[in-house]
Amino acid sequence: MLLGAMLSIIEQAGVDILTLTEGLEVDEFLKSRLTRMEVRRKVDTICDTVAHMPSESKASLPEVDWEGWRACASNLAKGGLIGDDALWFAVRSLIPATLTWLRIYRHNQPKLFEMTL
């Protein structure tokens, strides 16, 4: 149940981020204070969720780049250009790849996504 809820949080935040950044190039994104702030908030949500996910849960979804999310969180904390690069990398690479793998896992292993009591 916990894993299903965590994966749902990651999926929803990822979809929201892709919606917010659709059609934006890096310069537009970095200049857009409100969009960037909301995307950062949602990326932080994903990073926090991943950080609190048990290792055995991550092991059940090995193709997801969990280490990439850890590195993203670390680089976001540094701020400045490193933080900006990490945020854009999450938007253009980590999130699309993560959502793709979660769709595949949802199809092949639906029990991972169950949220029953």
Biopython code that builds the backbone (N, CA, C, O; Angstrom):
import numpy as np
from Bio.PDB.StructureBuilder import StructureBuilder

atoms = [
    (1, "MET", "N", (0.814, -1.190, 0.000)),
    (1, "MET", "CA", (0.000, 0.000, 0.000)),
    (1, "MET", "C", (0.859, 1.255, 0.000)),
    (1, "MET", "O", (0.597, 2.173, -0.777)),
    (2, "LEU", "N", (1.877, 1.317, 0.850)),
    (2, "LEU", "CA", (2.729, 2.495, 0.922)),
    (2, "LEU", "C", (3.417, 2.753, -0.412)),
    (2, "LEU", "O", (3.468, 3.893, -0.874)),
    (3, "LEU", "N", (3.942, 1.710, -1.031)),
    (3, "LEU", "CA", (4.613, 1.872, -2.315)),
    (3, "LEU", "C", (3.646, 2.420, -3.353)),
    (3, "LEU", "O", (4.001, 3.327, -4.106)),
    (4, "GLY", "N", (2.442, 1.891, -3.406)),
    (4, "GLY", "CA", (1.455, 2.381, -4.363)),
    (4, "GLY", "C", (1.179, 3.868, -4.193)),
    (4, "GLY", "O", (1.069, 4.600, -5.176)),
    (5, "ALA", "N", (1.067, 4.314, -2.947)),
    (5, "ALA", "CA", (0.831, 5.735, -2.679)),
    (5, "ALA", "C", (2.030, 6.576, -3.105)),
    (5, "ALA", "O", (1.871, 7.648, -3.689)),
    (6, "MET", "N", (3.213, 6.088, -2.812)),
    (6, "MET", "CA", (4.419, 6.829, -3.184)),
    (6, "MET", "C", (4.561, 6.933, -4.703)),
    (6, "MET", "O", (4.913, 7.989, -5.229)),
    (7, "LEU", "N", (4.290, 5.847, -5.390)),
    (7, "LEU", "CA", (4.368, 5.872, -6.849)),
    (7, "LEU", "C", (3.317, 6.798, -7.441)),
    (7, "LEU", "O", (3.567, 7.460, -8.448)),
    (8, "SER", "N", (2.156, 6.849, -6.830)),
    (8, "SER", "CA", (1.104, 7.755, -7.276)),
    (8, "SER", "C", (1.527, 9.219, -7.113)),
    (8, "SER", "O", (1.259, 10.044, -7.986)),
    (9, "ILE", "N", (2.178, 9.535, -6.009)),
    (9, "ILE", "CA", (2.684, 10.894, -5.786)),
    (9, "ILE", "C", (3.700, 11.260, -6.865)),
    (9, "ILE", "O", (3.653, 12.353, -7.430)),
    (10, "ILE", "N", (4.610, 10.342, -7.143)),
    (10, "ILE", "CA", (5.632, 10.585, -8.164)),
    (10, "ILE", "C", (4.980, 10.784, -9.532)),
    (10, "ILE", "O", (5.320, 11.717, -10.259)),
    (11, "GLU", "N", (4.054, 9.911, -9.871)),
    (11, "GLU", "CA", (3.383, 10.013, -11.174)),
    (11, "GLU", "C", (2.642, 11.335, -11.329)),
    (11, "GLU", "O", (2.782, 12.012, -12.348)),
    (12, "GLN", "N", (1.858, 11.703, -10.325)),
    (12, "GLN", "CA", (1.062, 12.924, -10.437)),
    (12, "GLN", "C", (1.940, 14.163, -10.529)),
    (12, "GLN", "O", (1.682, 15.048, -11.344)),
    (13, "ALA", "N", (2.970, 14.231, -9.703)),
    (13, "ALA", "CA", (3.885, 15.374, -9.762)),
    (13, "ALA", "C", (4.578, 15.424, -11.124)),
    (13, "ALA", "O", (4.747, 16.501, -11.695)),
    (14, "GLY", "N", (4.978, 14.263, -11.646)),
    (14, "GLY", "CA", (5.631, 14.212, -12.948)),
    (14, "GLY", "C", (4.730, 14.687, -14.077)),
    (14, "GLY", "O", (5.160, 15.456, -14.938)),
    (15, "VAL", "N", (3.492, 14.236, -14.076)),
    (15, "VAL", "CA", (2.532, 14.670, -15.100)),
    (15, "VAL", "C", (2.292, 16.175, -14.989)),
    (15, "VAL", "O", (2.234, 16.874, -16.001)),
    (16, "ASP", "N", (2.154, 16.665, -13.773)),
    (16, "ASP", "CA", (1.959, 18.104, -13.573)),
    (16, "ASP", "C", (3.137, 18.902, -14.123)),
    (16, "ASP", "O", (2.947, 19.937, -14.761)),
    (17, "ILE", "N", (4.346, 18.424, -13.876)),
    (17, "ILE", "CA", (5.546, 19.114, -14.356)),
    (17, "ILE", "C", (5.594, 19.130, -15.876)),
    (17, "ILE", "O", (5.899, 20.159, -16.478)),
    (18, "LEU", "N", (5.296, 18.003, -16.494)),
    (18, "LEU", "CA", (5.303, 17.961, -17.961)),
    (18, "LEU", "C", (4.257, 18.909, -18.542)),
    (18, "LEU", "O", (4.488, 19.531, -19.578)),
    (19, "THR", "N", (3.125, 19.018, -17.886)),
    (19, "THR", "CA", (2.077, 19.939, -18.331)),
    (19, "THR", "C", (2.550, 21.386, -18.200)),
    (19, "THR", "O", (2.365, 22.188, -19.115)),
    (20, "LEU", "N", (3.152, 21.713, -17.073)),
    (20, "LEU", "CA", (3.629, 23.080, -16.834)),
    (20, "LEU", "C", (4.741, 23.497, -17.789)),
    (20, "LEU", "O", (4.851, 24.676, -18.127)),
    (21, "THR", "N", (5.556, 22.562, -18.223)),
    (21, "THR", "CA", (6.731, 22.903, -19.035)),
    (21, "THR", "C", (6.564, 22.591, -20.514)),
    (21, "THR", "O", (7.496, 22.775, -21.297)),
    (22, "GLU", "N", (5.401, 22.126, -20.894)),
    (22, "GLU", "CA", (5.177, 21.763, -22.293)),
    (22, "GLU", "C", (5.467, 22.951, -23.211)),
    (22, "GLU", "O", (4.927, 24.042, -23.030)),
    (23, "GLY", "N", (6.327, 22.714, -24.193)),
    (23, "GLY", "CA", (6.643, 23.729, -25.183)),
    (23, "GLY", "C", (7.671, 24.759, -24.741)),
    (23, "GLY", "O", (8.042, 25.622, -25.537)),
    (24, "LEU", "N", (8.136, 24.699, -23.516)),
    (24, "LEU", "CA", (9.121, 25.671, -23.039)),
    (24, "LEU", "C", (10.539, 25.225, -23.375)),
    (24, "LEU", "O", (10.873, 24.044, -23.274)),
    (25, "GLU", "N", (11.349, 26.167, -23.767)),
    (25, "GLU", "CA", (12.781, 25.931, -23.920)),
    (25, "GLU", "C", (13.446, 26.360, -22.618)),
    (25, "GLU", "O", (12.830, 27.033, -21.791)),
    (26, "VAL", "N", (14.683, 25.975, -22.443)),
    (26, "VAL", "CA", (15.368, 26.204, -21.175)),
    (26, "VAL", "C", (15.382, 27.683, -20.784)),
    (26, "VAL", "O", (15.139, 28.010, -19.622)),
    (27, "ASP", "N", (15.661, 28.579, -21.731)),
    (27, "ASP", "CA", (15.718, 30.008, -21.403)),
    (27, "ASP", "C", (14.366, 30.534, -20.935)),
    (27, "ASP", "O", (14.287, 31.286, -19.964)),
    (28, "GLU", "N", (13.305, 30.134, -21.631)),
    (28, "GLU", "CA", (11.955, 30.548, -21.229)),
    (28, "GLU", "C", (11.629, 30.029, -19.837)),
    (28, "GLU", "O", (11.078, 30.746, -19.002)),
    (29, "PHE", "N", (11.975, 28.779, -19.605)),
    (29, "PHE", "CA", (11.692, 28.154, -18.325)),
    (29, "PHE", "C", (12.413, 28.876, -17.185)),
    (29, "PHE", "O", (11.809, 29.176, -16.155)),
    (30, "LEU", "N", (13.692, 29.152, -17.372)),
    (30, "LEU", "CA", (14.469, 29.789, -16.312)),
    (30, "LEU", "C", (14.034, 31.231, -16.053)),
    (30, "LEU", "O", (14.209, 31.740, -14.946)),
    (31, "LYS", "N", (13.473, 31.887, -17.057)),
    (31, "LYS", "CA", (12.985, 33.258, -16.883)),
    (31, "LYS", "C", (11.581, 33.312, -16.278)),
    (31, "LYS", "O", (11.166, 34.346, -15.755)),
    (32, "SER", "N", (10.869, 32.219, -16.350)),
    (32, "SER", "CA", (9.489, 32.180, -15.855)),
    (32, "SER", "C", (9.484, 31.863, -14.366)),
    (32, "SER", "O", (9.506, 30.700, -13.964)),
    (33, "ARG", "N", (9.454, 32.898, -13.570)),
    (33, "ARG", "CA", (9.577, 32.748, -12.118)),
    (33, "ARG", "C", (8.491, 31.863, -11.527)),
    (33, "ARG", "O", (8.792, 30.973, -10.732)),
    (34, "LEU", "N", (7.236, 32.088, -11.897)),
    (34, "LEU", "CA", (6.132, 31.316, -11.307)),
    (34, "LEU", "C", (6.151, 29.859, -11.737)),
    (34, "LEU", "O", (5.986, 28.960, -10.912)),
    (35, "THR", "N", (6.353, 29.626, -13.028)),
    (35, "THR", "CA", (6.407, 28.249, -13.520)),
    (35, "THR", "C", (7.592, 27.523, -12.903)),
    (35, "THR", "O", (7.470, 26.384, -12.452)),
    (36, "ARG", "N", (8.721, 28.180, -12.888)),
    (36, "ARG", "CA", (9.924, 27.562, -12.331)),
    (36, "ARG", "C", (9.747, 27.238, -10.850)),
    (36, "ARG", "O", (10.168, 26.177, -10.388)),
    (37, "MET", "N", (9.129, 28.144, -10.116)),
    (37, "MET", "CA", (8.914, 27.919, -8.693)),
    (37, "MET", "C", (7.979, 26.727, -8.452)),
    (37, "MET", "O", (8.223, 25.913, -7.561)),
    (38, "GLU", "N", (6.917, 26.630, -9.243)),
    (38, "GLU", "CA", (5.978, 25.514, -9.085)),
    (38, "GLU", "C", (6.612, 24.197, -9.504)),
    (38, "GLU", "O", (6.405, 23.173, -8.853)),
    (39, "VAL", "N", (7.379, 24.216, -10.580)),
    (39, "VAL", "CA", (8.079, 23.008, -11.018)),
    (39, "VAL", "C", (9.083, 22.579, -9.950)),
    (39, "VAL", "O", (9.205, 21.389, -9.657)),
    (40, "ARG", "N", (9.790, 23.525, -9.375)),
    (40, "ARG", "CA", (10.753, 23.198, -8.321)),
    (40, "ARG", "C", (10.043, 22.540, -7.137)),
    (40, "ARG", "O", (10.537, 21.566, -6.570)),
    (41, "ARG", "N", (8.889, 23.078, -6.773)),
    (41, "ARG", "CA", (8.127, 22.511, -5.662)),
    (41, "ARG", "C", (7.743, 21.057, -5.951)),
    (41, "ARG", "O", (7.830, 20.200, -5.072)),
    (42, "LYS", "N", (7.323, 20.792, -7.173)),
    (42, "LYS", "CA", (6.902, 19.439, -7.542)),
    (42, "LYS", "C", (8.099, 18.491, -7.690)),
    (42, "LYS", "O", (7.996, 17.315, -7.342)),
    (43, "VAL", "N", (9.215, 18.983, -8.194)),
    (43, "VAL", "CA", (10.425, 18.155, -8.265)),
    (43, "VAL", "C", (10.896, 17.835, -6.852)),
    (43, "VAL", "O", (11.316, 16.711, -6.579)),
    (44, "ASP", "N", (10.830, 18.810, -5.956)),
    (44, "ASP", "CA", (11.182, 18.550, -4.556)),
    (44, "ASP", "C", (10.281, 17.466, -3.957)),
    (44, "ASP", "O", (10.745, 16.631, -3.181)),
    (45, "THR", "N", (9.007, 17.481, -4.315)),
    (45, "THR", "CA", (8.079, 16.450, -3.843)),
    (45, "THR", "C", (8.530, 15.072, -4.314)),
    (45, "THR", "O", (8.526, 14.113, -3.542)),
    (46, "ILE", "N", (8.916, 14.978, -5.575)),
    (46, "ILE", "CA", (9.395, 13.697, -6.104)),
    (46, "ILE", "C", (10.678, 13.283, -5.375)),
    (46, "ILE", "O", (10.807, 12.138, -4.942)),
    (47, "CYS", "N", (11.617, 14.210, -5.245)),
    (47, "CYS", "CA", (12.889, 13.899, -4.578)),
    (47, "CYS", "C", (12.661, 13.444, -3.139)),
    (47, "CYS", "O", (13.285, 12.485, -2.685)),
    (48, "ASP", "N", (11.780, 14.119, -2.427)),
    (48, "ASP", "CA", (11.485, 13.737, -1.041)),
    (48, "ASP", "C", (10.828, 12.361, -0.968)),
    (48, "ASP", "O", (11.144, 11.558, -0.090)),
    (49, "THR", "N", (9.920, 12.102, -1.889)),
    (49, "THR", "CA", (9.241, 10.808, -1.920)),
    (49, "THR", "C", (10.248, 9.694, -2.188)),
    (49, "THR", "O", (10.236, 8.660, -1.520)),
    (50, "VAL", "N", (11.114, 9.912, -3.165)),
    (50, "VAL", "CA", (12.144, 8.921, -3.493)),
    (50, "VAL", "C", (13.082, 8.714, -2.306)),
    (50, "VAL", "O", (13.460, 7.580, -2.009)),
    (51, "ALA", "N", (13.458, 9.786, -1.633)),
    (51, "ALA", "CA", (14.379, 9.688, -0.495)),
    (51, "ALA", "C", (13.790, 8.858, 0.642)),
    (51, "ALA", "O", (14.529, 8.213, 1.386)),
    (52, "HIS", "N", (12.465, 8.871, 0.780)),
    (52, "HIS", "CA", (11.822, 8.138, 1.863)),
    (52, "HIS", "C", (11.325, 6.744, 1.449)),
    (52, "HIS", "O", (10.760, 6.007, 2.257)),
    (53, "MET", "N", (11.548, 6.406, 0.188)),
    (53, "MET", "CA", (11.112, 5.102, -0.302)),
    (53, "MET", "C", (12.082, 4.020, 0.182)),
    (53, "MET", "O", (13.296, 4.172, 0.042)),
    (54, "PRO", "N", (11.563, 2.943, 0.742)),
    (54, "PRO", "CA", (12.444, 1.861, 1.198)),
    (54, "PRO", "C", (13.262, 1.259, 0.048)),
    (54, "PRO", "O", (12.803, 1.179, -1.091)),
    (55, "SER", "N", (14.468, 0.846, 0.379)),
    (55, "SER", "CA", (15.374, 0.264, -0.628)),
    (55, "SER", "C", (14.750, -0.933, -1.333)),
    (55, "SER", "O", (14.918, -1.101, -2.541)),
    (56, "GLU", "N", (14.027, -1.767, -0.581)),
    (56, "GLU", "CA", (13.419, -2.946, -1.213)),
    (56, "GLU", "C", (12.324, -2.546, -2.199)),
    (56, "GLU", "O", (12.081, -3.257, -3.175)),
    (57, "SER", "N", (11.662, -1.419, -1.954)),
    (57, "SER", "CA", (10.663, -0.927, -2.911)),
    (57, "SER", "C", (11.351, -0.462, -4.184)),
    (57, "SER", "O", (10.897, -0.762, -5.289)),
    (58, "LYS", "N", (12.439, 0.264, -4.028)),
    (58, "LYS", "CA", (13.197, 0.714, -5.202)),
    (58, "LYS", "C", (13.729, -0.481, -5.981)),
    (58, "LYS", "O", (13.764, -0.460, -7.211)),
    (59, "ALA", "N", (14.140, -1.518, -5.267)),
    (59, "ALA", "CA", (14.677, -2.710, -5.922)),
    (59, "ALA", "C", (13.628, -3.408, -6.777)),
    (59, "ALA", "O", (13.969, -4.108, -7.731)),
    (60, "SER", "N", (12.353, -3.222, -6.442)),
    (60, "SER", "CA", (11.290, -3.852, -7.232)),
    (60, "SER", "C", (11.012, -3.093, -8.541)),
    (60, "SER", "O", (10.239, -3.558, -9.378)),
    (61, "LEU", "N", (11.639, -1.937, -8.708)),
    (61, "LEU", "CA", (11.520, -1.139, -9.930)),
    (61, "LEU", "C", (12.926, -0.715, -10.373)),
    (61, "LEU", "O", (13.238, 0.476, -10.375)),
    (62, "PRO", "N", (13.772, -1.676, -10.745)),
    (62, "PRO", "CA", (15.193, -1.373, -10.949)),
    (62, "PRO", "C", (15.511, -0.460, -12.129)),
    (62, "PRO", "O", (16.568, 0.171, -12.137)),
    (63, "GLU", "N", (14.642, -0.370, -13.112)),
    (63, "GLU", "CA", (14.951, 0.470, -14.270)),
    (63, "GLU", "C", (14.777, 1.955, -13.993)),
    (63, "GLU", "O", (15.309, 2.783, -14.732)),
    (64, "VAL", "N", (14.044, 2.309, -12.943)),
    (64, "VAL", "CA", (13.883, 3.725, -12.595)),
    (64, "VAL", "C", (15.230, 4.218, -12.056)),
    (64, "VAL", "O", (15.887, 3.525, -11.280)),
    (65, "ASP", "N", (15.623, 5.392, -12.466)),
    (65, "ASP", "CA", (16.928, 5.945, -12.095)),
    (65, "ASP", "C", (16.868, 6.579, -10.699)),
    (65, "ASP", "O", (16.873, 7.801, -10.558)),
    (66, "TRP", "N", (16.812, 5.732, -9.685)),
    (66, "TRP", "CA", (16.726, 6.224, -8.308)),
    (66, "TRP", "C", (17.973, 7.023, -7.931)),
    (66, "TRP", "O", (17.874, 8.026, -7.225)),
    (67, "GLU", "N", (19.122, 6.595, -8.389)),
    (67, "GLU", "CA", (20.362, 7.329, -8.107)),
    (67, "GLU", "C", (20.333, 8.704, -8.781)),
    (67, "GLU", "O", (20.833, 9.683, -8.227)),
    (68, "GLY", "N", (19.751, 8.767, -9.965)),
    (68, "GLY", "CA", (19.600, 10.055, -10.648)),
    (68, "GLY", "C", (18.747, 11.021, -9.839)),
    (68, "GLY", "O", (19.032, 12.218, -9.785)),
    (69, "TRP", "N", (17.695, 10.494, -9.208)),
    (69, "TRP", "CA", (16.847, 11.347, -8.357)),
    (69, "TRP", "C", (17.598, 11.807, -7.120)),
    (69, "TRP", "O", (17.436, 12.945, -6.680)),
    (70, "ARG", "N", (18.427, 10.922, -6.550)),
    (70, "ARG", "CA", (19.227, 11.311, -5.392)),
    (70, "ARG", "C", (20.209, 12.416, -5.767)),
    (70, "ARG", "O", (20.365, 13.392, -5.032)),
    (71, "ALA", "N", (20.868, 12.259, -6.912)),
    (71, "ALA", "CA", (21.814, 13.261, -7.394)),
    (71, "ALA", "C", (21.097, 14.572, -7.717)),
    (71, "ALA", "O", (21.626, 15.654, -7.465)),
    (72, "CYS", "N", (19.912, 14.469, -8.267)),
    (72, "CYS", "CA", (19.121, 15.660, -8.573)),
    (72, "CYS", "C", (18.844, 16.450, -7.295)),
    (72, "CYS", "O", (19.033, 17.665, -7.255)),
    (73, "ALA", "N", (18.400, 15.758, -6.263)),
    (73, "ALA", "CA", (18.115, 16.423, -4.989)),
    (73, "ALA", "C", (19.364, 17.095, -4.434)),
    (73, "ALA", "O", (19.304, 18.221, -3.940)),
    (74, "SER", "N", (20.480, 16.410, -4.518)),
    (74, "SER", "CA", (21.743, 16.957, -4.023)),
    (74, "SER", "C", (22.136, 18.217, -4.793)),
    (74, "SER", "O", (22.552, 19.209, -4.194)),
    (75, "ASN", "N", (22.004, 18.178, -6.100)),
    (75, "ASN", "CA", (22.370, 19.334, -6.925)),
    (75, "ASN", "C", (21.377, 20.485, -6.782)),
    (75, "ASN", "O", (21.774, 21.649, -6.840)),
    (76, "LEU", "N", (20.117, 20.184, -6.600)),
    (76, "LEU", "CA", (19.135, 21.247, -6.353)),
    (76, "LEU", "C", (19.478, 22.001, -5.075)),
    (76, "LEU", "O", (19.328, 23.221, -5.011)),
    (77, "ALA", "N", (19.934, 21.283, -4.069)),
    (77, "ALA", "CA", (20.283, 21.903, -2.790)),
    (77, "ALA", "C", (21.463, 22.863, -2.918)),
    (77, "ALA", "O", (21.611, 23.776, -2.107)),
    (78, "LYS", "N", (22.296, 22.660, -3.928)),
    (78, "LYS", "CA", (23.445, 23.545, -4.140)),
    (78, "LYS", "C", (23.030, 24.899, -4.691)),
    (78, "LYS", "O", (23.735, 25.892, -4.510)),
    (79, "GLY", "N", (21.882, 24.940, -5.364)),
    (79, "GLY", "CA", (21.383, 26.204, -5.910)),
    (79, "GLY", "C", (22.213, 26.702, -7.081)),
    (79, "GLY", "O", (23.023, 25.963, -7.642)),
    (80, "GLY", "N", (22.008, 27.948, -7.441)),
    (80, "GLY", "CA", (22.756, 28.580, -8.531)),
    (80, "GLY", "C", (22.613, 27.843, -9.849)),
    (80, "GLY", "O", (21.582, 27.234, -10.133)),
    (81, "LEU", "N", (23.674, 27.911, -10.651)),
    (81, "LEU", "CA", (23.655, 27.258, -11.962)),
    (81, "LEU", "C", (23.541, 25.752, -11.853)),
    (81, "LEU", "O", (22.894, 25.116, -12.684)),
    (82, "ILE", "N", (24.165, 25.173, -10.831)),
    (82, "ILE", "CA", (24.077, 23.722, -10.630)),
    (82, "ILE", "C", (22.626, 23.328, -10.357)),
    (82, "ILE", "O", (22.131, 22.345, -10.909)),
    (83, "GLY", "N", (21.955, 24.086, -9.516)),
    (83, "GLY", "CA", (20.547, 23.825, -9.225)),
    (83, "GLY", "C", (19.663, 23.998, -10.449)),
    (83, "GLY", "O", (18.758, 23.198, -10.686)),
    (84, "ASP", "N", (19.926, 25.044, -11.227)),
    (84, "ASP", "CA", (19.159, 25.266, -12.456)),
    (84, "ASP", "C", (19.343, 24.116, -13.432)),
    (84, "ASP", "O", (18.379, 23.642, -14.033)),
    (85, "ASP", "N", (20.589, 23.668, -13.589)),
    (85, "ASP", "CA", (20.870, 22.537, -14.493)),
    (85, "ASP", "C", (20.165, 21.270, -14.008)),
    (85, "ASP", "O", (19.611, 20.514, -14.806)),
    (86, "ALA", "N", (20.192, 21.046, -12.698)),
    (86, "ALA", "CA", (19.542, 19.861, -12.137)),
    (86, "ALA", "C", (18.035, 19.914, -12.360)),
    (86, "ALA", "O", (17.418, 18.899, -12.683)),
    (87, "LEU", "N", (17.449, 21.080, -12.190)),
    (87, "LEU", "CA", (16.005, 21.224, -12.382)),
    (87, "LEU", "C", (15.629, 20.968, -13.836)),
    (87, "LEU", "O", (14.666, 20.250, -14.108)),
    (88, "TRP", "N", (16.368, 21.540, -14.765)),
    (88, "TRP", "CA", (16.080, 21.333, -16.182)),
    (88, "TRP", "C", (16.327, 19.884, -16.580)),
    (88, "TRP", "O", (15.568, 19.330, -17.375)),
    (89, "PHE", "N", (17.371, 19.259, -16.046)),
    (89, "PHE", "CA", (17.630, 17.845, -16.314)),
    (89, "PHE", "C", (16.465, 16.986, -15.832)),
    (89, "PHE", "O", (16.053, 16.045, -16.510)),
    (90, "ALA", "N", (15.942, 17.317, -14.660)),
    (90, "ALA", "CA", (14.776, 16.579, -14.149)),
    (90, "ALA", "C", (13.593, 16.734, -15.096)),
    (90, "ALA", "O", (12.913, 15.758, -15.413)),
    (91, "VAL", "N", (13.352, 17.955, -15.543)),
    (91, "VAL", "CA", (12.207, 18.230, -16.422)),
    (91, "VAL", "C", (12.332, 17.491, -17.746)),
    (91, "VAL", "O", (11.366, 16.885, -18.212)),
    (92, "ARG", "N", (13.498, 17.535, -18.349)),
    (92, "ARG", "CA", (13.646, 16.997, -19.698)),
    (92, "ARG", "C", (14.105, 15.547, -19.765)),
    (92, "ARG", "O", (13.933, 14.898, -20.796)),
    (93, "SER", "N", (14.682, 15.026, -18.691)),
    (93, "SER", "CA", (15.204, 13.659, -18.749)),
    (93, "SER", "C", (14.639, 12.739, -17.673)),
    (93, "SER", "O", (14.022, 11.720, -17.982)),
    (94, "LEU", "N", (14.848, 13.099, -16.418)),
    (94, "LEU", "CA", (14.440, 12.195, -15.332)),
    (94, "LEU", "C", (12.940, 11.943, -15.308)),
    (94, "LEU", "O", (12.501, 10.799, -15.190)),
    (95, "ILE", "N", (12.163, 12.995, -15.418)),
    (95, "ILE", "CA", (10.708, 12.832, -15.315)),
    (95, "ILE", "C", (10.151, 12.019, -16.475)),
    (95, "ILE", "O", (9.421, 11.058, -16.233)),
    (96, "PRO", "N", (10.464, 12.360, -17.733)),
    (96, "PRO", "CA", (9.924, 11.526, -18.814)),
    (96, "PRO", "C", (10.348, 10.056, -18.710)),
    (96, "PRO", "O", (9.537, 9.159, -18.941)),
    (97, "ALA", "N", (11.608, 9.812, -18.367)),
    (97, "ALA", "CA", (12.069, 8.426, -18.247)),
    (97, "ALA", "C", (11.372, 7.710, -17.091)),
    (97, "ALA", "O", (10.959, 6.558, -17.224)),
    (98, "THR", "N", (11.246, 8.395, -15.965)),
    (98, "THR", "CA", (10.589, 7.799, -14.801)),
    (98, "THR", "C", (9.135, 7.471, -15.112)),
    (98, "THR", "O", (8.667, 6.377, -14.795)),
    (99, "LEU", "N", (8.419, 8.403, -15.726)),
    (99, "LEU", "CA", (7.010, 8.157, -16.052)),
    (99, "LEU", "C", (6.855, 7.010, -17.048)),
    (99, "LEU", "O", (5.914, 6.223, -16.952)),
    (100, "THR", "N", (7.767, 6.918, -17.990)),
    (100, "THR", "CA", (7.716, 5.816, -18.950)),
    (100, "THR", "C", (7.873, 4.478, -18.239)),
    (100, "THR", "O", (7.102, 3.548, -18.476)),
    (101, "TRP", "N", (8.874, 4.385, -17.366)),
    (101, "TRP", "CA", (9.075, 3.128, -16.643)),
    (101, "TRP", "C", (7.909, 2.819, -15.709)),
    (101, "TRP", "O", (7.521, 1.659, -15.573)),
    (102, "LEU", "N", (7.350, 3.832, -15.069)),
    (102, "LEU", "CA", (6.209, 3.576, -14.189)),
    (102, "LEU", "C", (5.008, 3.064, -14.974)),
    (102, "LEU", "O", (4.270, 2.209, -14.484)),
    (103, "ARG", "N", (4.800, 3.577, -16.192)),
    (103, "ARG", "CA", (3.713, 3.060, -17.041)),
    (103, "ARG", "C", (3.945, 1.588, -17.374)),
    (103, "ARG", "O", (3.020, 0.777, -17.335)),
    (104, "ILE", "N", (5.178, 1.263, -17.696)),
    (104, "ILE", "CA", (5.507, -0.133, -18.022)),
    (104, "ILE", "C", (5.284, -1.026, -16.802)),
    (104, "ILE", "O", (4.682, -2.094, -16.910)),
    (105, "TYR", "N", (5.765, -0.590, -15.657)),
    (105, "TYR", "CA", (5.570, -1.370, -14.427)),
    (105, "TYR", "C", (4.089, -1.490, -14.070)),
    (105, "TYR", "O", (3.638, -2.549, -13.634)),
    (106, "ARG", "N", (3.337, -0.413, -14.252)),
    (106, "ARG", "CA", (1.898, -0.467, -13.943)),
    (106, "ARG", "C", (1.212, -1.522, -14.802)),
    (106, "ARG", "O", (0.312, -2.223, -14.338)),
    (107, "HIS", "N", (1.639, -1.629, -16.048)),
    (107, "HIS", "CA", (1.060, -2.620, -16.958)),
    (107, "HIS", "C", (1.502, -4.040, -16.590)),
    (107, "HIS", "O", (0.687, -4.962, -16.564)),
    (108, "ASN", "N", (2.798, -4.208, -16.308)),
    (108, "ASN", "CA", (3.349, -5.545, -16.066)),
    (108, "ASN", "C", (3.241, -6.033, -14.628)),
    (108, "ASN", "O", (3.182, -7.240, -14.390)),
    (109, "GLN", "N", (3.214, -5.112, -13.664)),
    (109, "GLN", "CA", (3.163, -5.480, -12.249)),
    (109, "GLN", "C", (2.162, -4.578, -11.514)),
    (109, "GLN", "O", (2.560, -3.800, -10.648)),
    (110, "PRO", "N", (0.887, -4.673, -11.843)),
    (110, "PRO", "CA", (-0.097, -3.757, -11.264)),
    (110, "PRO", "C", (-0.183, -3.814, -9.737)),
    (110, "PRO", "O", (-0.607, -2.840, -9.114)),
    (111, "LYS", "N", (0.202, -4.906, -9.138)),
    (111, "LYS", "CA", (0.147, -5.019, -7.670)),
    (111, "LYS", "C", (1.027, -3.976, -6.978)),
    (111, "LYS", "O", (0.726, -3.549, -5.863)),
    (112, "LEU", "N", (2.118, -3.565, -7.643)),
    (112, "LEU", "CA", (2.991, -2.551, -7.057)),
    (112, "LEU", "C", (2.256, -1.230, -6.822)),
    (112, "LEU", "O", (2.643, -0.442, -5.958)),
    (113, "PHE", "N", (1.206, -0.999, -7.587)),
    (113, "PHE", "CA", (0.512, 0.284, -7.570)),
    (113, "PHE", "C", (-0.782, 0.255, -6.763)),
    (113, "PHE", "O", (-1.494, 1.256, -6.692)),
    (114, "GLU", "N", (-1.081, -0.877, -6.162)),
    (114, "GLU", "CA", (-2.325, -1.002, -5.386)),
    (114, "GLU", "C", (-2.253, -0.159, -4.113)),
    (114, "GLU", "O", (-1.214, -0.056, -3.463)),
    (115, "MET", "N", (-3.396, 0.436, -3.787)),
    (115, "MET", "CA", (-3.486, 1.242, -2.570)),
    (115, "MET", "C", (-4.712, 0.812, -1.758)),
    (115, "MET", "O", (-5.572, 1.632, -1.436)),
    (116, "THR", "N", (-4.781, -0.453, -1.439)),
    (116, "THR", "CA", (-5.904, -0.961, -0.662)),
    (116, "THR", "C", (-5.549, -1.028, 0.821)),
    (116, "THR", "O", (-4.379, -1.120, 1.194)),
    (117, "LEU", "N", (-6.564, -0.982, 1.637)),
    (117, "LEU", "CA", (-6.345, -1.070, 3.090)),
    (117, "LEU", "C", (-6.489, -2.494, 3.557)),
    (117, "LEU", "O", (-6.341, -2.772, 4.747)),
]
sb = StructureBuilder()
sb.init_structure("model")
sb.init_model(0)
sb.init_chain("A")
sb.init_seg("    ")
for serial, (resi, resn, name, xyz) in enumerate(atoms, 1):
    if name == "N":
        sb.init_residue(resn, " ", resi, " ")
    sb.init_atom(name, np.array(xyz, "f"), 0.0, 1.0, " ", f" {name:<3s}", serial, name[0])
structure = sb.get_structure()
